[in-house]
Amino acid sequence: MAFKSWQVVGLKALLDFAEDHAISGCILADNTGLGKTIQCLGFLAKKLEVREGMLEAHREWAAGDRASPEPPRPILLVVPGEIIQQWAGDIKNFDPKMISLVYYGSEALTIATTGKKVDGPLLRGSVHFDGSERNARTIILTSPDTLRARHGPTRLLNHRMNDLGWTKIQAEDAWRQPDRTWERDLSGLFEFLVIDEAHCIKNASTAISTTIKWMQPPFTILATATVLPNGINDFEGFVNIIQANTDLWTLENLQQWGVRRDVNPYEPPDDHPAAVLRMTLHAVHTWITGPNASLEKRGFYLEKAWKRCLLRRTYASKDPSDHNKVIGESLPRLFSRRIICRFSPDEQRSYNELSAMPLQKLAHFLPDGKVCWNRKHARNLMLLSTALSYQWTGDYVTADQVKGWKAKKGCLWSRLELIRDSQVKATGKCDFDLPEKHEIAKQLALICRGSPKLRQLLQIVASLVVLAGRKIGIWCSLPANQILLHACFQALQIDSATYTAELSSEERHSLVKKFTTKTDECHIFVGSYAVGSVGLNLQNLCNDTIEFDSPMNEGEKVQATGRFRRLTQPHTVKRFELSVEDSFQSRIIRNAMVKALFGATAELSITVNEQEKKDADDNMTTAFTIGKWFRIEDELIEAPDIRVDHLPGHQQLSPEALVAAILDISRGRREESMLNRRWVEEAVRDDTEMDLT
């Protein structure tokens, strides 16, 4: 398998990280589609090659004359369950000498579907840890949920209570403490640990993060394109896993390096001995993520920490083989359209009335002072932004009811029936006549009332799918919206795949295969940011992606687009963002941009001028200036320029505002939706009048 130029550089960087004793792991954070999989496999293959060379040079090890100083241990690869089969295929294609074993799912899963499986639970006495040289070539594939359920804190808690006789209080108090004598404890049994879509462990307080922390392999690779999905604090979760296994903040070390106990390791030059402290949880919390961290400097401190542990290439990074090109030129082009959908005046008044109460109750304070959204009210507001009819159906279309709704033959009609019955129950009347089951046009007209996004989406579907015969991918935030779209496509007799959480591994695999290999089947893939937006390769027959709902963070958007914008995609990828102006969706978009600011500041390297100066403690402090930038509509202009020289100083963008402007403009140019007024105000007499174009 051929490596791209930046992948060769990435492989070398991973090998260098593995030799750095100041860390026990690294983060491979290339943008989606740049080949993190092949770089991880290349790293493992190189390490296997080195080991084979050592065995060749010391044949007595293999012959059994004396024990190897480094007994062979297998590799653990943790990936989302839905892409385990995809990874198993990649391993087989990359290097047939590698042995992949699946440690996931139930016995009901077929061998043909999953490949060879681990027989029973992994125990310290398992054959995979018996010192056989075969183990060095063995990669055990599992999912975060499987690893947590079979080897995590809850399983250990039950063992302590049921087998060791601990009380519940005793077991709960020791919830985060491992037991190295437990037969399911896997610490030290793996040579390398690779975690794909590693943002799943960003929260150090979760059971899966604790389980991973217990593993303690010599080196861990965290592969994710979304390092800070919810903000700068997410970085702590990664550092918790990859910081050095020994304490670096010892008095002996500090004295040897000539620094005080309160040294800020991000201020000395990069080659200062104390710079190794940058990748410790104490330093990250104190100067980057903690409540006392400088808001002005922590983005730049984060950049320095990343240099120590993180490899990230964006689409704008220089191609190592040709510095006149950027890596993004090797990927398909991306064309983004930001379509602004609007409620009609009457719809806007109804939305304002319906959203007033949940908006008042939306935010509440946590004990640590952070503001958190109430999930119930946030969900209601998200649904109302999609369709006002959710005031009647929201409680009846939840995640645990998805399977039942998908099984209905007339899903759209059943939804309208529910709206009618709920209205009659609440008010004693209904504001519409329920169409007959065969009157599809009337049903669609009714469901589109109060839903500007759905009106626009159906016009896009008519253009791309019905008329042009193309495939599209659609992304939602909530299962309720997936079911809404499923109902519409079913009524229109458009073959679609609704990729929801209740599907089994085999069912998910079958849907993806159908969407990516059958040209005349499955024209629409309806996924969610929580299920399906991570890891899947959907680019074979599709290059159009639509964000029906706005992602909660920048990472979700990048992941969803990355399902189609990949190295093997031959066409320009077209991305549509549908947003409802003056709704809760606008707030979600703003929040996602705020979350992305610190990561973008560290990533973009926007420094134009840098100078060093001494502070009061003789530590080195860096001052940054970015020049004078102004935003005129969707264009950034740097002064001096005749177009902005006359503008007042208060319109100049601050560093934070500049990064925010870059993120906003990258979403695509704004354009107004084409509102079909008939669907808003006028009745539809019969099916012959239905016109989606």
N, C-alpha and C positions, 0 to 999 in steps of 0.2 A: 504494500500500500504506500503510495507516494505521499510525502509530506510537503506542505506548502512552506515557503521560506520562513514565515513567522512561527510556524509550528516547530521547525527545527530549532529556532532561537528559544521557543518556549520549552522544548524538551531539555535544552542545555540549562535553562534557568531552574527547572524543577530539580535537576541533578545537583545544581549548586545549592539550592535551598536545603536539600537533604544532607549536605555536608556542613551546614551551619548549626553549631551546637547551641546557639542562643535561641533556637526555636525547635519545636518537635513536629512541625508541619508547616504547610503553606496554603495559600489561597490562589487557585487558578480561576481568574475572574474575567476571562476574555468575553467580549460581546457574544451574544447568541449567534450560532451559526459559523463561528470561526474555528471549530474543531477541537473542543476541549477533550472529547472522547479519545481521539487519536493521539493526543499528547499524553494523556494518562496511560493509555496502553503502550505508547512508545517508552515512557518512563519505566513501566514494569518490565517490558521486554529488555530494555538496556540493563536493568538490574539483574535480570535472569541471565543475560549474556555474560555479565561480569562474574556471576557466581559460577557459571559453567567454565569460564576461563580459570577460575581458582581451582576448581575440581580437576581440570586437565593438568594444571601445574602441580597439583598435590594428589596424585592418583591414589595414594594410600588412604585418603579420606574415603573415597568411593569404595575401595577394596575392603574397608573395615579394619585396617591395621590400627588406626587410632581415630578417636572421635573427632568430628569436625568442631572447631571452636564456635561455629555459628550453625547450630542445627537447622535444617530446612523447616521453614514455617510457611503456611499458606497465606494468601492475600484475601482480605475481606473487602468486598465492593458493595456499598450500600446505595441503592438507587430507588426511586419511586416504583411502586409495584407494577404500574402499567407499562414501564419500559424495561423490565427485567428481560423479557424475551428479546427486545431490540438489542440490549447490551450483550446478551449471550451470542447473538448472531454476529455482532461486531467483533467480539473476542475470537470467534471461530475464523472469521474472514481475515483478521489481522495476523494471527499467529496460530497455526494448527497445533503447535507444541503446547500451548496453554490449555489447561483443563478447566472448564467452567462447570460448577455444580450449583444448582438452584436450591436455596434454602428459604422457601417461601410458599405460602398457600397450603391448601389441603390435599389429601390423597386423591380427591376428585379430579384435580387437574391432570391432564394426560401428559405422558412422556413426550409425545409428538409436539405438544404445545410448548412445554417448558424446558425440554432437554433433560439431562441427567440431574437427579435430585439427591440431596443429602438424606441419608436414611436415618430418620428419627431426629431428636434434638441434638444440637452440638453440646458435647460434654467435654470436660478437661481430659477425659480418658479416651476420647474418640480417635478413630484410626487416622483422622486428618491431622492429628498432632503427635503422631508416634515417631517422628524423626525420619521417616522415609523421604528419600530424595524427591520422590514424586510430588510431595507436598509443596515444594518450592515452585512448581509450575501450576499449582491448583489455585483457582480464583473462586471463592465462594460468594455467590450473588444472593443478596437478601434485600429486604425493604426496611425502611425505618420502623414501620409498625411491627413487622415480624421480630426484628431485633429487640425492640422495646418490650413486646409482649412476652417473649421467651427468655430474655436475659436482663430485663430492666428492674427498676426499684419495686414495682408492684409485685412481680414474680418473686423477688427476694423477700419482700414483706410477708407474702403467703408462706414461703418456705420457713421463715423464722417463726411464724405463728403455728403452722400446722406440723412442722417436723422438729423444730427446736424447742417448742413450748414457750416461746416468748409471749408476753401479753401484747394486746393491740397497741397500747400506749408505748411500750418499749420498742416495738417494731416501727411504729410511725416516727418516733424520735430518731431512729437510725435510718430513716428512709434514704438519705443520700450517702450513706456509708456502705462501701462494698464489703463483701465477705470473700476473701481470697481462698477459703476452704470450700466454698459452695461449688458443687459439681458443674453448675451452669456459668460460673465465673470464667470469662474468656480473656482476662487481662494477660498480656504478654504472649498470647498464643499466635498472633498474626505478625508477619513481617512488615506488611504495609496495610494501611487502611485508606481507601478511596471513597469519598462520599460525593455522589453526584447530586446536583440541585441542593447544595449544602445549606441554603438559607433555611431549611427545615430545622436546623439546630441553632438558629440565631439567638433563641431565648435560653439562657443558661439554666433557668429554673425548671425547664420541662423535663419530663421523664426520658425522652429520647436523647436530649443533650447530656443528661447524667449518665445514661447507658454508654454513650460514645466516650465520655470522659473516663469511664471505668476501663475501657479497652487497653489503653496505654501501649500502643504499638510504637516501634522506634520512629516511624514517620507517618504522617497523615496528610493527604491531599484533599482539600475542600474545594470542589469544583462548583462554581455558581456564577451566573452572569449578573446576579442581583445581590451585591454585597451588602447594601443598606436598603432593604425593601421598605422599611418603615421609619428610617431615620438613622442618625449617627450612633444611637445607642446600640443598634444591632451588632456593631463591631465587637462589643464586649463578648458576645456569645461565641464568636469565632476565636478570639484571643484566648478564651477559657480552654479551648481545645488544643491550640497550636503553640501556646507559650512553652518555654523550656520546662522540662520535667523536674529541674532542680531550681532552688531559690537563688536568684541572681542578686537580690538586694541584701546580701550579707555585709556585715561591717568590714570583713576582710577584703571583699571585692571593692567596696567604696573607697577604702583607704589606698588600695593598690592603684585605683584609677585617679586618685587625688580629687575626689568630689565629696560633698556633704550628703547627709542622709536625705535632705529635702531637695536634692538636685532635680532640675527639670531636664530629663534626658533628650528632649526635643530641641533644646537650645544649643548645646555644643555642636561642633561640626560633625558631619556624618562619620568621619574616620576616628572620632574620639572613642576611647574604650567604653565609656559610659553609655554610648549610643545603643549598646546591646540591651539596655533596660527599656528601650522604646516598645519592645514587644512583650512586656509583662502586663498582667491584668491591673496591677497597682498603678502603673504609669498611665495606661489608657484611661482608667477610670478617673484618675486625678486631674489629668490635663486635657482630655478629649471628650469624654462622655459624661463625667460626673457633674453635679450641680454647681460646683465651684470652678469649672473649666471656663476659660476665657471664650466668650462668644466670638470675639474678633479673630482669635488665633487658632481655635481648635480645628477648623477646616484645613489649615496649613500644617498643623501638627499631625493630623490624620494622614496627609500626603507623605510625611516623613515616616510614619509607622508603616504605611503601605509599601514603601521602598524596601522595608526590611523583610516583608513576608508575602507580598502580593504581586502576582503577575497579571497585568490587565492590558490588553490591546483592544482599542475601540476601532470602529470602522474608519476613523480619521487618523489612526496611527500610521507611521511611515512603513512601507513595505521594505524589509531588510534587503531584499534582492534588487530594489530599485528605489532610491530615496526620492525620486521624482513622482512616485506613485504612493497612494495610501492603500491600506489593506482593503478598505471598502470597495475599491475598484475591482477586486476579485470576486465580490459578491454581486448578486443582482441588484439593480437600482431599486430604490424605494421611493414611491410617489405617495404622499400623504394628502388626504383631503379631510378638512375639518368642517363638517356640515352642521350648521346651527339650526336646530329645530325649535319651533316656538308654539306654545299654546295659543289658541285663538283668544280674543279678549274674554269671552265668557268662560273658557276653560281656565284661563289664568286666575280669574276671580275664584273659581271653584277650588283650584289648587291652593291658593293663598289661604282660604278658609280651612281646608282639610289639613294643611300642613302646620297651622298655627300651634296647635296643642303639642304634637310630637316635637316641634322645634323648641318649644319652651322646656320640655323635659329631656331633651337630647343629651346634654352634657352634664356630667357630674364629676366630682373630684375624688381621686383615690387617696388612700392614707399618706402616700408619699408626695401629695400635692399635684400630681399630674392630672390633666383633664382627660376623661375617657368618655366615649360615646356609649349611650345605652343601646344595646344591640336591637332590642325590639323596636324602639322608635327610629333608629337609623334604617332598619329594614323597611318599616312603613314608609319613610320618606323616600327611600330609593324606589320602592314600588310605585308610589304616587307620581314620581318623576317620569316613570315609564308609562303609566296608564291610570287615569282617574278611577277606572272601574275596579281597581284593587281595593278601594274602600269597602267593596262588597265581597271580594273573593280572597283577600290577602291571607286570612286565617285558614283558608281551605286549600291552599296550594303551598304546602311546606315540603321540606326535604323528605320527610317520611311518607308523604303522599304521592311522590313522583311516580312510582311504579304503577299505582292505580290509575293515575291520569294518562300515562303513556299507553295503558292497555285499552283505553276507551276507543271505540271505532269512530265515534263522532265527537272528538275531544272539544272542538270549537263550539259546537252546538251545546254540549253539556256545560261548558263554561258560561255561555249566555243564559242557559237555564238557571244556573247557580246565581248569576247576577240578578235575574228577575226574581227568583224566590227570596233572595236576601233583601232586595228592595221592598217587596211586599211584606215581608216579616217585620222590617224596621219602620216602614212608613205607611203601610196599608195600600200601596199602589206601586206601579212600575211605569217608567217614562218611555217604554218602547214595547212594541208587540214582538213576541218571540217568533222568528221566522220558522218555516218548515225545515226539516232536516236537509232537504235537497236544495234549499235556497242559499247557496254558498255566498253569492255576492252580497246579499243582505246581511248574512252573518259577519262577513269581513268588514262591511261598512259599519256595523254596530260596534265591533271590537276595536275599530280604529278611532271611534269617538273618544276624545280625551287622551289620545296617544299620538303626539306628533312624531315621536321616534318610529313607531310602528308604521305610520303612514309613509315616512321616508324610506324605511327599510324595504317595504313591499315594492316600492318603485325601483329600488336598486335590484331587488330579486328579479323583477320583471325584465329589467334591462340585461342583467348579466346572465341569469340562469334560464329564464323562459325564452328570451329572444336570441341571446348569443350562445346558449348551451354550455356555459362555463360552470365550474365548480367554485364555491365560496366557503370560507370559514367564518363563523360568527361567534363572538365571545360575550358572555353574560356574567354578571356578578352573583346572581341568585338563581336557584333551581326554578323558582316561580316564573321567571322570565324565559328560561329554557322551555318550560312547558307551554307558555304563551306562544312562542315561535313554533314549537312542535305542532300545536293545534292549528295554526295558520297554514303551515306547509302541508299538513295532512289534508286539510280541507281543499287546498289547491292541487292535491295529488302530485306533489313534488317529493321525490324520494330523498329523505334526509336522515342523518344520524344524530340523535340527541345523546350526547356523551355525558352521562350523569353518574353520581356516586354509587348508586345501588347496583350497577352492572358488575357482573363477575369479571375476573381477569380475562377469561376466554371471550366473553361478550365484548369487552372493550377491544381486544385484539382483533376480533372479527369485524367490528365497525371500522376501525382504522384501516384494515386491509382492504375492505370494500371501498372506502373513500379514496384510497391512494392507488388502487390497481384497476378498478372497474370504471371504464370511461363512460358507460351508459347507465350507471347506477349511482345512487347516493350522491346527489349533486350538492348537498349542503351539509356541512359539519357544524353542529351547534354545541360548542363546548363552554366551559366556565373557567374563570381564572383560578379557581381552586382545584378543578378536576379537568385535566386535559391540556392545560396551557404550558405544562412543563415537560420537556424531554421528547415529546412525540415528534416524529418526522412526517409532516403532512404535505410536503412540497411537491410530491411527484406529479400530481395532475391539477394543482391549484396554486394560484398566485394572487388571489384576492382575499383580504382579511378585513372584517368589519367589527369594530368595537361598538356593539349595541349598548352595552353599559360601559361606564368609565372605570378603569382599574383603580384600585385603592392606592396604588403606589406605582412609581415609574418602572420598577422591576417587573410587575405583572404585565405592563404594556410591552416591554421589550421581549419578555418571554412569549407572549401571544404572537407578536409579529415574527419572532424567530422560528415559529413552527413552519413558516413558509419561506422566510428569507434565509436560505442556507446555501452553502457552496454548490450544491448540485441543482439549484433552481435555475433553469435556463431563461426565465422571463422576468421582466420588471414586476416587482411586488407592489400591488396597489393596496393602500391601507385607508380605510374609511373610519373616521371617528364621528359618531352621532352623539350630539349633546343637546340637552334641552335648556335653553336660556331661562334665567330667572327661576331655577328650580334647585332642589337639593343636589342634583348632579353637578351643578356649577361649583358648589362647595367642595365636593369630592375631588374635582379636578384641581382646585386651588390647594387643598390639603396635600395632594400627591406631589405637587410641585414644591411645596415647602419641605416635605420629607426628603426630596431629592437634592435640595440645595447644597448641603454639606458634602455629600459624596461628589456632586458635580464640581464643587469648588476644588476639591482635592484632585479630581480626575482631569479637569480640563487644562491645568497648567496655564492659567491665564496671565501669568506674570509678564509684564513688559519690562519692568525695571526692578532690580533687586539690589539692595545695599545692606551691609552689615554694620551694626553698631554695638557698643558695649552698654550693658545695663548696670544697675547699681551693684549687682553681685558679680560683675565681671563675666557673666555668662553672655553668650552671643545671641543677639536678638535680630530677627530679620524683618525689615519693613518692605511692604509690597505696594506697588502702584500699578494701575492697570490702564492708565491713559484716560482720556475723556471720551466717553461713549454716550450716544443718544439713540433712542429708538423712534423711528418714523414709520408708523404702521407696522409692517412685518419686515423691516430692514433695520439693521444695526449700522450706525455710521460713527466713525471715530473722527474727532476734531484734531487738527483743523480741517474743515470742509465747508465749502460755501453753503451747503444745504443746512448746516447746523450752527454755523458761527454766530448767527444772530439770536439763537435761542438763549433764554435765561439760564443761569447756573443751576437753579433748582430742578431743571429737567434732565440734568446730567445723571446718568445711571451710577448708583453705588456698586461696589463689587457684587454684593448679594443680588441687587436688581439686575445687573448684567447677566449673571448666571441664570436668574429666573427668566429673563427675556430670551436667552438662548434656548432654554427648555421649552418655553411656550412656542416660539417660532418653529421649533423642530416638530411640533405637532401638525404642521401644515397650515396652508392659508385658509382663512375663514371664508366660507361661502354659505349663503342662505339656502335652506331647503326649499324644495318646490312644493308648496302646500296645495293639496287637492281640496279646494274649499267644499266640494260636494260631500266629501266624507265628513266634514265638520258640521255642516248646517243642513244639507239637503238630503231627503230620503232617496233611497235607491229602489226603483220600481220593480225591476226584474234582473235576472242574471245577465241578460244581453247588454246591460249598461255598464257592467263592471269593466273598468279600464285601469290596469295597474301602471300603464306607461305614462 
